[in-house]
Amino acid sequence: MYNRFKKQIVLIISSLAIMVAIGLSIDMYLTHKEILDASNACYDRNGYPIVHKEGPVSNWSFTCDGL
């Protein structure tokens, strides 16, 4: 019975780790896409995009200089 319980805990923790990894990957992709779209719009207006990452979490700031 102890081994069965241990296997269930390992399965739950593994599933949660996979879900977190997938969630972070999706967040990183969407953030990259937003920054790329904003940068392209800035270039279209003859501006110069400046992107800064703030902190360890995906917290980004974006400015378009030269407008």
Secondary structure as the mmCIF struct_conf table of DSSP 4:
data_model
#
loop_
_struct_conf.conf_type_id
_struct_conf.id
_struct_conf.beg_label_comp_id
_struct_conf.beg_label_asym_id
_struct_conf.beg_label_seq_id
_struct_conf.end_label_comp_id
_struct_conf.end_label_asym_id
_struct_conf.end_label_seq_id
HELX_RH_AL_P HELX_RH_AL_P1 TYR A 2 ASP A 44
TURN_TY1_P TURN_TY1_P1 ARG A 45 ASN A 46
STRN STRN1 TYR A 48 LYS A 53
BEND BEND1 GLY A 55 SER A 58
STRN STRN2 TRP A 60 ASP A 65
#
